């Protein structure tokens, strides 16, 4: 009885983690396309791309540390 709430909470947080990973992956892809298409990308765009990649890699490390996978969520 006591551990059911903990399991549900962990599952919902893992789901939220994977949603964030997917969101940042899409954002990285769009920023890379923007950089590749532009002749002279501004420093703001380059910095934003680096920050997004850093957040994405942090989220992936967090998912690995939690040993979370999308298969376990379903």
PQR file with spaces between the fields and no chain letter, atoms N, CA, C, O and H, PARSE charges and radii, in Angstrom:
ATOM       1  N    UNK     1       0.807   -1.178    0.000 -0.4000 1.5000
ATOM       2  CA   UNK     1       0.000    0.000    0.000 -0.0000 2.0000
ATOM       3  C    UNK     1       0.863    1.259    0.000  0.5500 1.7000
ATOM       4  O    UNK     1       0.563    2.234   -0.690 -0.5500 1.4000
ATOM       5  N    UNK     2       1.913    1.222    0.767 -0.4000 1.5000
ATOM       6  CA   UNK     2       2.752    2.395    0.939 -0.0000 2.0000
ATOM       7  C    UNK     2       3.566    2.707   -0.309  0.5500 1.7000
ATOM       8  O    UNK     2       3.817    3.875   -0.605 -0.5500 1.4000
ATOM       9  H    UNK     2       2.157    0.430    1.327  0.4000 1.0000
ATOM      10  N    UNK     3       3.980    1.685   -1.040 -0.4000 1.5000
ATOM      11  CA   UNK     3       4.882    1.890   -2.167 -0.0000 2.0000
ATOM      12  C    UNK     3       4.160    2.164   -3.477  0.5500 1.7000
ATOM      13  O    UNK     3       4.808    2.491   -4.471 -0.5500 1.4000
ATOM      14  H    UNK     3       3.776    0.736   -0.800  0.4000 1.0000
ATOM      15  N    UNK     4       2.859    2.042   -3.507 -0.4000 1.5000
ATOM      16  CA   UNK     4       2.121    2.298   -4.740 -0.0000 2.0000
ATOM      17  C    UNK     4       2.232    3.759   -5.166  0.5500 1.7000
ATOM      18  O    UNK     4       2.423    4.055   -6.345 -0.5500 1.4000
ATOM      19  H    UNK     4       2.332    1.776   -2.699  0.4000 1.0000
ATOM      20  N    UNK     5       2.115    4.651   -4.221 -0.4000 1.5000
ATOM      21  CA   UNK     5       2.191    6.074   -4.532 -0.0000 2.0000
ATOM      22  C    UNK     5       3.583    6.427   -5.052  0.5500 1.7000
ATOM      23  O    UNK     5       3.721    7.229   -5.976 -0.5500 1.4000
ATOM      24  H    UNK     5       1.960    4.411   -3.262  0.4000 1.0000
ATOM      25  N    UNK     6       4.608    5.829   -4.460 -0.4000 1.5000
ATOM      26  CA   UNK     6       5.976    6.079   -4.887 -0.0000 2.0000
ATOM      27  C    UNK     6       6.189    5.592   -6.321  0.5500 1.7000
ATOM      28  O    UNK     6       6.851    6.257   -7.117 -0.5500 1.4000
ATOM      29  H    UNK     6       4.497    5.178   -3.709  0.4000 1.0000
ATOM      30  N    UNK     7       5.628    4.438   -6.639 -0.4000 1.5000
ATOM      31  CA   UNK     7       5.764    3.898   -7.989 -0.0000 2.0000
ATOM      32  C    UNK     7       5.047    4.781   -9.011  0.5500 1.7000
ATOM      33  O    UNK     7       5.577    5.029  -10.094 -0.5500 1.4000
ATOM      34  H    UNK     7       5.089    3.898   -5.992  0.4000 1.0000
ATOM      35  N    UNK     8       3.859    5.251   -8.677 -0.4000 1.5000
ATOM      36  CA   UNK     8       3.109    6.122   -9.588 -0.0000 2.0000
ATOM      37  C    UNK     8       3.839    7.451   -9.791  0.5500 1.7000
ATOM      38  O    UNK     8       3.879    7.988  -10.898 -0.5500 1.4000
ATOM      39  H    UNK     8       3.429    5.049   -7.797  0.4000 1.0000
ATOM      40  N    UNK     9       4.407    7.962   -8.719 -0.4000 1.5000
ATOM      41  CA   UNK     9       5.134    9.217   -8.806 -0.0000 2.0000
ATOM      42  C    UNK     9       6.374    9.071   -9.687  0.5500 1.7000
ATOM      43  O    UNK     9       6.659    9.930  -10.521 -0.5500 1.4000
ATOM      44  H    UNK     9       4.375    7.526   -7.820  0.4000 1.0000
ATOM      45  N    UNK    10       7.100    7.984   -9.496 -0.4000 1.5000
ATOM      46  CA   UNK    10       8.293    7.734  -10.308 -0.0000 2.0000
ATOM      47  C    UNK    10       7.922    7.579  -11.778  0.5500 1.7000
ATOM      48  O    UNK    10       8.620    8.095  -12.651 -0.5500 1.4000
ATOM      49  H    UNK    10       6.869    7.286   -8.818  0.4000 1.0000
ATOM      50  N    UNK    11       6.848    6.885  -12.052 -0.4000 1.5000
ATOM      51  CA   UNK    11       6.401    6.682  -13.427 -0.0000 2.0000
ATOM      52  C    UNK    11       6.009    8.008  -14.076  0.5500 1.7000
ATOM      53  O    UNK    11       6.348    8.262  -15.232 -0.5500 1.4000
ATOM      54  H    UNK    11       6.281    6.466  -11.343  0.4000 1.0000
ATOM      55  N    UNK    12       5.297    8.847  -13.332 -0.4000 1.5000
ATOM      56  CA   UNK    12       4.885   10.134  -13.903 -0.0000 2.0000
ATOM      57  C    UNK    12       6.092   11.051  -14.122  0.5500 1.7000
ATOM      58  O    UNK    12       6.137   11.790  -15.105 -0.5500 1.4000
ATOM      59  H    UNK    12       5.022    8.640  -12.394  0.4000 1.0000
ATOM      60  N    UNK    13       7.062   11.006  -13.218 -0.4000 1.5000
ATOM      61  CA   UNK    13       8.258   11.832  -13.397 -0.0000 2.0000
ATOM      62  C    UNK    13       9.107   11.332  -14.561  0.5500 1.7000
ATOM      63  O    UNK    13       9.689   12.136  -15.289 -0.5500 1.4000
ATOM      64  H    UNK    13       7.025   10.406  -12.420  0.4000 1.0000
ATOM      65  N    UNK    14       9.183   10.030  -14.744 -0.4000 1.5000
ATOM      66  CA   UNK    14       9.906    9.492  -15.896 -0.0000 2.0000
ATOM      67  C    UNK    14       9.220    9.887  -17.193  0.5500 1.7000
ATOM      68  O    UNK    14       9.883   10.199  -18.182 -0.5500 1.4000
ATOM      69  H    UNK    14       8.710    9.377  -14.152  0.4000 1.0000
ATOM      70  N    UNK    15       7.909    9.874  -17.189 -0.4000 1.5000
ATOM      71  CA   UNK    15       7.162   10.303  -18.372 -0.0000 2.0000
ATOM      72  C    UNK    15       7.452   11.768  -18.679  0.5500 1.7000
ATOM      73  O    UNK    15       7.671   12.136  -19.833 -0.5500 1.4000
ATOM      74  H    UNK    15       7.371    9.620  -16.386  0.4000 1.0000
ATOM      75  N    UNK    16       7.451   12.599  -17.642 -0.4000 1.5000
ATOM      76  CA   UNK    16       7.756   14.024  -17.823 -0.0000 2.0000
ATOM      77  C    UNK    16       9.194   14.220  -18.316  0.5500 1.7000
ATOM      78  O    UNK    16       9.455   15.108  -19.128 -0.5500 1.4000
ATOM      79  H    UNK    16       7.272   12.300  -16.704  0.4000 1.0000
ATOM      80  N    UNK    17      10.118   13.402  -17.832 -0.4000 1.5000
ATOM      81  CA   UNK    17      11.513   13.464  -18.267 -0.0000 2.0000
ATOM      82  C    UNK    17      11.622   13.160  -19.755  0.5500 1.7000
ATOM      83  O    UNK    17      12.325   13.860  -20.483 -0.5500 1.4000
ATOM      84  H    UNK    17       9.906   12.681  -17.173  0.4000 1.0000
ATOM      85  N    UNK    18      10.925   12.112  -20.212 -0.4000 1.5000
ATOM      86  CA   UNK    18      10.985   11.758  -21.628 -0.0000 2.0000
ATOM      87  C    UNK    18      10.320   12.802  -22.510  0.5500 1.7000
ATOM      88  O    UNK    18      10.747   13.021  -23.644 -0.5500 1.4000
ATOM      89  H    UNK    18      10.354   11.544  -19.621  0.4000 1.0000
ATOM      90  N    UNK    19       9.285   13.443  -22.004 -0.4000 1.5000
ATOM      91  CA   UNK    19       8.666   14.530  -22.766 -0.0000 2.0000
ATOM      92  C    UNK    19       9.643   15.693  -22.936  0.5500 1.7000
ATOM      93  O    UNK    19       9.722   16.292  -24.008 -0.5500 1.4000
ATOM      94  H    UNK    19       8.938   13.266  -21.083  0.4000 1.0000
ATOM      95  N    UNK    20      10.376   16.006  -21.889 -0.4000 1.5000
ATOM      96  CA   UNK    20      11.375   17.075  -21.955 -0.0000 2.0000
ATOM      97  C    UNK    20      12.504   16.702  -22.921  0.5500 1.7000
ATOM      98  O    UNK    20      12.981   17.546  -23.679 -0.5500 1.4000
ATOM      99  H    UNK    20      10.312   15.520  -21.018  0.4000 1.0000
ATOM     100  N    UNK    21      12.926   15.440  -22.890 -0.4000 1.5000
ATOM     101  CA   UNK    21      13.983   14.980  -23.799 -0.0000 2.0000
ATOM     102  C    UNK    21      13.536   15.150  -25.246  0.5500 1.7000
ATOM     103  O    UNK    21      14.287   15.662  -26.077 -0.5500 1.4000
ATOM     104  H    UNK    21      12.538   14.754  -22.274  0.4000 1.0000
ATOM     105  N    UNK    22      12.324   14.723  -25.543 -0.4000 1.5000
ATOM     106  CA   UNK    22      11.802   14.842  -26.909 -0.0000 2.0000
ATOM     107  C    UNK    22      11.683   16.307  -27.334  0.5500 1.7000
ATOM     108  O    UNK    22      12.015   16.660  -28.466 -0.5500 1.4000
ATOM     109  H    UNK    22      11.714   14.307  -24.868  0.4000 1.0000
ATOM     110  N    UNK    23      11.208   17.153  -26.424 -0.4000 1.5000
ATOM     111  CA   UNK    23      11.055   18.578  -26.743 -0.0000 2.0000
ATOM     112  C    UNK    23      12.407   19.219  -27.071  0.5500 1.7000
ATOM     113  O    UNK    23      12.524   19.987  -28.026 -0.5500 1.4000
ATOM     114  H    UNK    23      10.938   16.866  -25.505  0.4000 1.0000
ATOM     115  N    UNK    24      13.416   18.899  -26.274 -0.4000 1.5000
ATOM     116  CA   UNK    24      14.736   19.479  -26.509 -0.0000 2.0000
ATOM     117  C    UNK    24      15.391   18.900  -27.762  0.5500 1.7000
ATOM     118  O    UNK    24      16.141   19.600  -28.443 -0.5500 1.4000
ATOM     119  H    UNK    24      13.320   18.275  -25.497  0.4000 1.0000
ATOM     120  N    UNK    25      15.120   17.645  -28.073 -0.4000 1.5000
ATOM     121  CA   UNK    25      15.661   17.051  -29.298 -0.0000 2.0000
ATOM     122  C    UNK    25      15.088   17.762  -30.525  0.5500 1.7000
ATOM     123  O    UNK    25      15.821   18.058  -31.468 -0.5500 1.4000
ATOM     124  H    UNK    25      14.511   17.076  -27.520  0.4000 1.0000
ATOM     125  N    UNK    26      13.811   18.030  -30.515 -0.4000 1.5000
ATOM     126  CA   UNK    26      13.176   18.737  -31.629 -0.0000 2.0000
ATOM     127  C    UNK    26      13.754   20.149  -31.742  0.5500 1.7000
ATOM     128  O    UNK    26      14.021   20.633  -32.842 -0.5500 1.4000
ATOM     129  H    UNK    26      13.216   17.789  -29.749  0.4000 1.0000
ATOM     130  N    UNK    27      13.942   20.798  -30.602 -0.4000 1.5000
ATOM     131  CA   UNK    27      14.497   22.146  -30.607 -0.0000 2.0000
ATOM     132  C    UNK    27      15.934   22.153  -31.132  0.5500 1.7000
ATOM     133  O    UNK    27      16.311   23.061  -31.874 -0.5500 1.4000
ATOM     134  H    UNK    27      13.725   20.405  -29.709  0.4000 1.0000
ATOM     135  N    UNK    28      16.735   21.164  -30.762 -0.4000 1.5000
ATOM     136  CA   UNK    28      18.112   21.063  -31.261 -0.0000 2.0000
ATOM     137  C    UNK    28      18.107   20.898  -32.769  0.5500 1.7000
ATOM     138  O    UNK    28      18.875   21.553  -33.473 -0.5500 1.4000
ATOM     139  H    UNK    28      16.429   20.427  -30.160  0.4000 1.0000
ATOM     140  N    UNK    29      17.240   20.020  -33.267 -0.4000 1.5000
ATOM     141  CA   UNK    29      17.169   19.803  -34.714 -0.0000 2.0000
ATOM     142  C    UNK    29      16.789   21.078  -35.465  0.5500 1.7000
ATOM     143  O    UNK    29      17.371   21.381  -36.507 -0.5500 1.4000
ATOM     144  H    UNK    29      16.617   19.488  -32.695  0.4000 1.0000
ATOM     145  N    UNK    30      15.828   21.817  -34.947 -0.4000 1.5000
ATOM     146  CA   UNK    30      15.411   23.044  -35.638 -0.0000 2.0000
ATOM     147  C    UNK    30      16.511   24.111  -35.581  0.5500 1.7000
ATOM     148  O    UNK    30      16.715   24.847  -36.547 -0.5500 1.4000
ATOM     149  H    UNK    30      15.356   21.571  -34.101  0.4000 1.0000
ATOM     150  N    UNK    31      17.215   24.193  -34.450 -0.4000 1.5000
ATOM     151  CA   UNK    31      18.300   25.171  -34.357 -0.0000 2.0000
ATOM     152  C    UNK    31      19.468   24.805  -35.264  0.5500 1.7000
ATOM     153  O    UNK    31      20.108   25.690  -35.831 -0.5500 1.4000
ATOM     154  H    UNK    31      17.050   23.596  -33.665  0.4000 1.0000
ATOM     155  N    UNK    32      19.752   23.524  -35.407 -0.4000 1.5000
ATOM     156  CA   UNK    32      20.826   23.098  -36.313 -0.0000 2.0000
ATOM     157  C    UNK    32      20.468   23.417  -37.757  0.5500 1.7000
ATOM     158  O    UNK    32      21.322   23.835  -38.539 -0.5500 1.4000
ATOM     159  H    UNK    32      19.232   22.805  -34.946  0.4000 1.0000
ATOM     160  N    UNK    33      19.195   23.216  -38.106 -0.4000 1.5000
ATOM     161  CA   UNK    33      18.762   23.570  -39.459 -0.0000 2.0000
ATOM     162  C    UNK    33      18.893   25.071  -39.684  0.5500 1.7000
ATOM     163  O    UNK    33      19.326   25.500  -40.754 -0.5500 1.4000
ATOM     164  H    UNK    33      18.501   22.876  -37.471  0.4000 1.0000
ATOM     165  N    UNK    34      18.531   25.861  -38.704 -0.4000 1.5000
ATOM     166  CA   UNK    34      18.635   27.313  -38.812 -0.0000 2.0000
ATOM     167  C    UNK    34      20.086   27.734  -38.996  0.5500 1.7000
ATOM     168  O    UNK    34      20.387   28.596  -39.821 -0.5500 1.4000
ATOM     169  H    UNK    34      18.180   25.513  -37.835  0.4000 1.0000
ATOM     170  N    UNK    35      20.978   27.130  -38.234 -0.4000 1.5000
ATOM     171  CA   UNK    35      22.404   27.467  -38.340 -0.0000 2.0000
ATOM     172  C    UNK    35      22.961   27.051  -39.696  0.5500 1.7000
ATOM     173  O    UNK    35      23.735   27.789  -40.305 -0.5500 1.4000
ATOM     174  H    UNK    35      20.734   26.429  -37.564  0.4000 1.0000
ATOM     175  N    UNK    36      22.570   25.867  -40.169 -0.4000 1.5000
ATOM     176  CA   UNK    36      23.068   25.395  -41.463 -0.0000 2.0000
ATOM     177  C    UNK    36      22.549   26.231  -42.624  0.5500 1.7000
ATOM     178  O    UNK    36      23.252   26.401  -43.621 -0.5500 1.4000
ATOM     179  H    UNK    36      21.941   25.267  -39.673  0.4000 1.0000
ATOM     180  N    UNK    37      21.347   26.750  -42.516 -0.4000 1.5000
ATOM     181  CA   UNK    37      20.760   27.527  -43.603 -0.0000 2.0000
ATOM     182  C    UNK    37      21.210   28.986  -43.615  0.5500 1.7000
ATOM     183  O    UNK    37      21.136   29.651  -44.648 -0.5500 1.4000
ATOM     184  H    UNK    37      20.777   26.612  -41.706  0.4000 1.0000
ATOM     185  N    UNK    38      21.667   29.475  -42.487 -0.4000 1.5000
ATOM     186  CA   UNK    38      22.050   30.880  -42.430 -0.0000 2.0000
ATOM     187  C    UNK    38      23.493   31.069  -42.906  0.5500 1.7000
ATOM     188  O    UNK    38      24.342   30.193  -42.742 -0.5500 1.4000
ATOM     189  H    UNK    38      21.727   28.935  -41.648  0.4000 1.0000
ATOM     190  N    UNK    39      23.734   32.208  -43.486 -0.4000 1.5000
ATOM     191  CA   UNK    39      25.069   32.527  -43.989 -0.0000 2.0000
ATOM     192  C    UNK    39      25.990   32.889  -42.836  0.5500 1.7000
ATOM     193  O    UNK    39      27.104   32.377  -42.729 -0.5500 1.4000
ATOM     194  H    UNK    39      23.044   32.919  -43.620  0.4000 1.0000
ATOM     195  N    UNK    40      25.515   33.763  -41.987 -0.4000 1.5000
ATOM     196  CA   UNK    40      26.300   34.201  -40.835 -0.0000 2.0000
ATOM     197  C    UNK    40      25.405   34.172  -39.598  0.5500 1.7000
ATOM     198  O    UNK    40      24.754   35.165  -39.275 -0.5500 1.4000
ATOM     199  H    UNK    40      24.610   34.179  -42.074  0.4000 1.0000
ATOM     200  N    UNK    41      25.375   33.015  -38.896 -0.4000 1.5000
ATOM     201  CA   UNK    41      24.493   32.939  -37.721 -0.0000 2.0000
ATOM     202  C    UNK    41      24.968   33.865  -36.604  0.5500 1.7000
ATOM     203  O    UNK    41      26.168   34.020  -36.378 -0.5500 1.4000
ATOM     204  H    UNK    41      25.904   32.208  -39.159  0.4000 1.0000
ATOM     205  N    UNK    42      24.038   34.459  -35.930 -0.4000 1.5000
ATOM     206  CA   UNK    42      24.392   35.383  -34.850 -0.0000 2.0000
ATOM     207  C    UNK    42      24.891   34.593  -33.636  0.5500 1.7000
ATOM     208  O    UNK    42      24.675   33.387  -33.508 -0.5500 1.4000
ATOM     209  H    UNK    42      23.063   34.333  -36.113  0.4000 1.0000
ATOM     210  N    UNK    43      25.554   35.320  -32.770 -0.4000 1.5000
ATOM     211  CA   UNK    43      26.087   34.694  -31.560 -0.0000 2.0000
ATOM     212  C    UNK    43      24.969   34.190  -30.655  0.5500 1.7000
ATOM     213  O    UNK    43      25.121   33.172  -29.980 -0.5500 1.4000
ATOM     214  H    UNK    43      25.729   36.299  -32.874  0.4000 1.0000
ATOM     215  N    UNK    44      23.850   34.904  -30.643 -0.4000 1.5000
ATOM     216  CA   UNK    44      22.721   34.480  -29.811 -0.0000 2.0000
ATOM     217  C    UNK    44      22.200   33.107  -30.231  0.5500 1.7000
ATOM     218  O    UNK    44      21.885   32.272  -29.383 -0.5500 1.4000
ATOM     219  H    UNK    44      23.727   35.731  -31.192  0.4000 1.0000
ATOM     220  N    UNK    45      22.111   32.879  -31.525 -0.4000 1.5000
ATOM     221  CA   UNK    45      21.620   31.600  -32.028 -0.0000 2.0000
ATOM     222  C    UNK    45      22.601   30.484  -31.677  0.5500 1.7000
ATOM     223  O    UNK    45      22.183   29.397  -31.278 -0.5500 1.4000
ATOM     224  H    UNK    45      22.367   33.557  -32.214  0.4000 1.0000
ATOM     225  N    UNK    46      23.887   30.739  -31.820 -0.4000 1.5000
ATOM     226  CA   UNK    46      24.893   29.733  -31.501 -0.0000 2.0000
ATOM     227  C    UNK    46      24.914   29.408  -30.016  0.5500 1.7000
ATOM     228  O    UNK    46      25.042   28.246  -29.630 -0.5500 1.4000
ATOM     229  H    UNK    46      24.227   31.622  -32.144  0.4000 1.0000
ATOM     230  N    UNK    47      24.789   30.431  -29.188 -0.4000 1.5000
ATOM     231  CA   UNK    47      24.778   30.217  -27.739 -0.0000 2.0000
ATOM     232  C    UNK    47      23.526   29.453  -27.322  0.5500 1.7000
ATOM     233  O    UNK    47      23.594   28.544  -26.494 -0.5500 1.4000
ATOM     234  H    UNK    47      24.685   31.375  -29.501  0.4000 1.0000
ATOM     235  N    UNK    48      22.388   29.822  -27.894 -0.4000 1.5000
ATOM     236  CA   UNK    48      21.137   29.124  -27.574 -0.0000 2.0000
ATOM     237  C    UNK    48      21.216   27.654  -27.982  0.5500 1.7000
ATOM     238  O    UNK    48      20.694   26.789  -27.279 -0.5500 1.4000
ATOM     239  H    UNK    48      22.333   30.561  -28.566  0.4000 1.0000
ATOM     240  N    UNK    49      21.864   27.366  -29.113 -0.4000 1.5000
ATOM     241  CA   UNK    49      22.019   25.984  -29.555 -0.0000 2.0000
ATOM     242  C    UNK    49      22.911   25.198  -28.586  0.5500 1.7000
ATOM     243  O    UNK    49      22.624   24.043  -28.273 -0.5500 1.4000
ATOM     244  H    UNK    49      22.288   28.069  -29.685  0.4000 1.0000
ATOM     245  N    UNK    50      23.975   25.817  -28.120 -0.4000 1.5000
ATOM     246  CA   UNK    50      24.862   25.138  -27.174 -0.0000 2.0000
ATOM     247  C    UNK    50      24.158   24.877  -25.845  0.5500 1.7000
ATOM     248  O    UNK    50      24.330   23.813  -25.250 -0.5500 1.4000
ATOM     249  H    UNK    50      24.208   26.755  -28.374  0.4000 1.0000
ATOM     250  N    UNK    51      23.368   25.839  -25.379 -0.4000 1.5000
ATOM     251  CA   UNK    51      22.639   25.666  -24.126 -0.0000 2.0000
ATOM     252  C    UNK    51      21.612   24.541  -24.257  0.5500 1.7000
ATOM     253  O    UNK    51      21.460   23.722  -23.351 -0.5500 1.4000
ATOM     254  H    UNK    51      23.228   26.703  -25.862  0.4000 1.0000
ATOM     255  N    UNK    52      20.919   24.507  -25.375 -0.4000 1.5000
ATOM     256  CA   UNK    52      19.925   23.460  -25.604 -0.0000 2.0000
ATOM     257  C    UNK    52      20.580   22.091  -25.660  0.5500 1.7000
ATOM     258  O    UNK    52      20.038   21.124  -25.125 -0.5500 1.4000
ATOM     259  H    UNK    52      21.043   25.172  -26.112  0.4000 1.0000
ATOM     260  N    UNK    53      21.744   21.995  -26.304 -0.4000 1.5000
ATOM     261  CA   UNK    53      22.460   20.721  -26.357 -0.0000 2.0000
ATOM     262  C    UNK    53      22.938   20.301  -24.970  0.5500 1.7000
ATOM     263  O    UNK    53      22.929   19.114  -24.645 -0.5500 1.4000
ATOM     264  H    UNK    53      22.184   22.781  -26.739  0.4000 1.0000
ATOM     265  N    UNK    54      23.349   21.257  -24.157 -0.4000 1.5000
ATOM     266  CA   UNK    54      23.791   20.941  -22.799 -0.0000 2.0000
ATOM     267  C    UNK    54      22.620   20.430  -21.956  0.5500 1.7000
ATOM     268  O    UNK    54      22.769   19.471  -21.199 -0.5500 1.4000
ATOM     269  H    UNK    54      23.356   22.222  -24.421  0.4000 1.0000
ATOM     270  N    UNK    55      21.473   21.065  -22.085 -0.4000 1.5000
ATOM     271  CA   UNK    55      20.287   20.616  -21.348 -0.0000 2.0000
ATOM     272  C    UNK    55      19.875   19.225  -21.810  0.5500 1.7000
ATOM     273  O    UNK    55      19.522   18.373  -20.994 -0.5500 1.4000
ATOM     274  H    UNK    55      21.352   21.845  -22.700  0.4000 1.0000
ATOM     275  N    UNK    56      19.921   18.997  -23.115 -0.4000 1.5000
ATOM     276  CA   UNK    56      19.555   17.694  -23.678 -0.0000 2.0000
ATOM     277  C    UNK    56      20.481   16.596  -23.162  0.5500 1.7000
ATOM     278  O    UNK    56      20.018   15.518  -22.789 -0.5500 1.4000
ATOM     279  H    UNK    56      20.208   19.688  -23.777  0.4000 1.0000
ATOM     280  N    UNK    57      21.774   16.861  -23.139 -0.4000 1.5000
ATOM     281  CA   UNK    57      22.708   15.844  -22.657 -0.0000 2.0000
ATOM     282  C    UNK    57      22.517   15.595  -21.160  0.5500 1.7000
ATOM     283  O    UNK    57      22.653   14.463  -20.698 -0.5500 1.4000
ATOM     284  H    UNK    57      22.150   17.737  -23.442  0.4000 1.0000
ATOM     285  N    UNK    58      22.201   16.655  -20.396 -0.4000 1.5000
ATOM     286  CA   UNK    58      21.918   16.478  -18.974 -0.0000 2.0000
ATOM     287  C    UNK    58      20.692   15.595  -18.763  0.5500 1.7000
ATOM     288  O    UNK    58      20.698   14.712  -17.905 -0.5500 1.4000
ATOM     289  H    UNK    58      22.091   17.575  -20.772  0.4000 1.0000
ATOM     290  N    UNK    59      19.644   15.833  -19.544 -0.4000 1.5000
ATOM     291  CA   UNK    59      18.428   15.033  -19.410 -0.0000 2.0000
ATOM     292  C    UNK    59      18.672   13.574  -19.778  0.5500 1.7000
ATOM     293  O    UNK    59      18.118   12.672  -19.149 -0.5500 1.4000
ATOM     294  H    UNK    59      19.639   16.550  -20.241  0.4000 1.0000
ATOM     295  N    UNK    60      19.498   13.340  -20.793 -0.4000 1.5000
ATOM     296  CA   UNK    60      19.821   11.962  -21.157 -0.0000 2.0000
ATOM     297  C    UNK    60      20.610   11.269  -20.055  0.5500 1.7000
ATOM     298  O    UNK    60      20.370   10.100  -19.753 -0.5500 1.4000
ATOM     299  H    UNK    60      19.948   14.073  -21.304  0.4000 1.0000
ATOM     300  N    UNK    61      21.556   11.995  -19.453 -0.4000 1.5000
ATOM     301  CA   UNK    61      22.309   11.414  -18.334 -0.0000 2.0000
ATOM     302  C    UNK    61      21.394   11.111  -17.162  0.5500 1.7000
ATOM     303  O    UNK    61      21.561   10.092  -16.491 -0.5500 1.4000
ATOM     304  H    UNK    61      21.751   12.945  -19.698  0.4000 1.0000
ATOM     305  N    UNK    62      20.441   11.975  -16.911 -0.4000 1.5000
ATOM     306  CA   UNK    62      19.487   11.752  -15.825 -0.0000 2.0000
ATOM     307  C    UNK    62      18.636   10.511  -16.091  0.5500 1.7000
ATOM     308  O    UNK    62      18.367    9.736  -15.173 -0.5500 1.4000
ATOM     309  H    UNK    62      20.306   12.803  -17.456  0.4000 1.0000
ATOM     310  N    UNK    63      18.213   10.321  -17.332 -0.4000 1.5000
ATOM     311  CA   UNK    63      17.420    9.145  -17.679 -0.0000 2.0000
ATOM     312  C    UNK    63      18.254    7.871  -17.524  0.5500 1.7000
ATOM     313  O    UNK    63      17.749    6.852  -17.053 -0.5500 1.4000
ATOM     314  H    UNK    63      18.431   10.951  -18.077  0.4000 1.0000
ATOM     315  N    UNK    64      19.517    7.927  -17.916 -0.4000 1.5000
ATOM     316  CA   UNK    64      20.391    6.766  -17.735 -0.0000 2.0000
ATOM     317  C    UNK    64      20.605    6.462  -16.258  0.5500 1.7000
ATOM     318  O    UNK    64      20.601    5.300  -15.852 -0.5500 1.4000
ATOM     319  H    UNK    64      19.927    8.755  -18.299  0.4000 1.0000
ATOM     320  N    UNK    65      20.789    7.490  -15.466 -0.4000 1.5000
ATOM     321  CA   UNK    65      21.017    7.297  -14.041 -0.0000 2.0000
ATOM     322  C    UNK    65      19.791    6.691  -13.363  0.5500 1.7000
ATOM     323  O    UNK    65      19.919    5.859  -12.465 -0.5500 1.4000
ATOM     324  H    UNK    65      20.792    8.434  -15.796  0.4000 1.0000
ATOM     325  N    UNK    66      18.622    7.106  -13.790 -0.4000 1.5000
ATOM     326  CA   UNK    66      17.383    6.550  -13.253 -0.0000 2.0000
ATOM     327  C    UNK    66      17.092    5.170  -13.799  0.5500 1.7000
ATOM     328  O    UNK    66      16.215    4.475  -13.286 -0.5500 1.4000
ATOM     329  H    UNK    66      18.518    7.782  -14.520  0.4000 1.0000
ATOM     330  N    UNK    67      17.811    4.761  -14.829 -0.4000 1.5000
ATOM     331  CA   UNK    67      17.594    3.512  -15.552 -0.0000 2.0000
ATOM     332  C    UNK    67      16.159    3.448  -16.073  0.5500 1.7000
ATOM     333  O    UNK    67      15.491    2.417  -16.000 -0.5500 1.4000
ATOM     334  H    UNK    67      18.524    5.326  -15.245  0.4000 1.0000
ATOM     335  N    UNK    68      15.723    4.565  -16.590 -0.4000 1.5000
ATOM     336  CA   UNK    68      14.365    4.677  -17.120 -0.0000 2.0000
ATOM     337  C    UNK    68      14.376    4.374  -18.612  0.5500 1.7000
ATOM     338  O    UNK    68      15.327    4.712  -19.317 -0.5500 1.4000
ATOM     339  H    UNK    68      16.266    5.402  -16.650  0.4000 1.0000
ATOM     340  N    UNK    69      13.329    3.744  -19.078 -0.4000 1.5000
ATOM     341  CA   UNK    69      13.182    3.503  -20.503 -0.0000 2.0000
ATOM     342  C    UNK    69      11.717    3.691  -20.877  0.5500 1.7000
ATOM     343  O    UNK    69      10.826    3.584  -20.035 -0.5500 1.4000
ATOM     344  H    UNK    69      12.556    3.469  -18.505  0.4000 1.0000
ATOM     345  N    UNK    70      11.491    3.967  -22.129 -0.4000 1.5000
ATOM     346  CA   UNK    70      10.124    4.187  -22.595 -0.0000 2.0000
ATOM     347  C    UNK    70       9.313    2.896  -22.553  0.5500 1.7000
ATOM     348  O    UNK    70       8.091    2.941  -22.416 -0.5500 1.4000
ATOM     349  H    UNK    70      12.215    4.054  -22.813  0.4000 1.0000
ATOM     350  N    UNK    71       9.968    1.761  -22.669 -0.4000 1.5000
ATOM     351  CA   UNK    71       9.261    0.492  -22.627 -0.0000 2.0000
ATOM     352  C    UNK    71       8.624    0.234  -21.264  0.5500 1.7000
ATOM     353  O    UNK    71       7.556   -0.372  -21.181 -0.5500 1.4000
ATOM     354  H    UNK    71      10.961    1.725  -22.781  0.4000 1.0000
ATOM     355  N    UNK    72       9.274    0.689  -20.202 -0.4000 1.5000
ATOM     356  CA   UNK    72       8.744    0.470  -18.860 -0.0000 2.0000
ATOM     357  C    UNK    72       7.538    1.354  -18.565  0.5500 1.7000
ATOM     358  O    UNK    72       6.754    1.052  -17.666 -0.5500 1.4000
ATOM     359  H    UNK    72      10.142    1.181  -20.269  0.4000 1.0000
ATOM     360  N    UNK    73       7.383    2.437  -19.311 -0.4000 1.5000
ATOM     361  CA   UNK    73       6.283    3.357  -19.050 -0.0000 2.0000
ATOM     362  C    UNK    73       4.953    2.824  -19.573  0.5500 1.7000
ATOM     363  O    UNK    73       3.897    3.196  -19.061 -0.5500 1.4000
ATOM     364  H    UNK    73       8.020    2.682  -20.042  0.4000 1.0000
ATOM     365  N    UNK    74       4.989    1.996  -20.539 -0.4000 1.5000
ATOM     366  CA   UNK    74       3.750    1.495  -21.140 -0.0000 2.0000
ATOM     367  C    UNK    74       3.306    0.222  -20.498  0.5500 1.7000
ATOM     368  O    UNK    74       2.279   -0.338  -20.881 -0.5500 1.4000
ATOM     369  H    UNK    74       5.847    1.694  -20.955  0.4000 1.0000
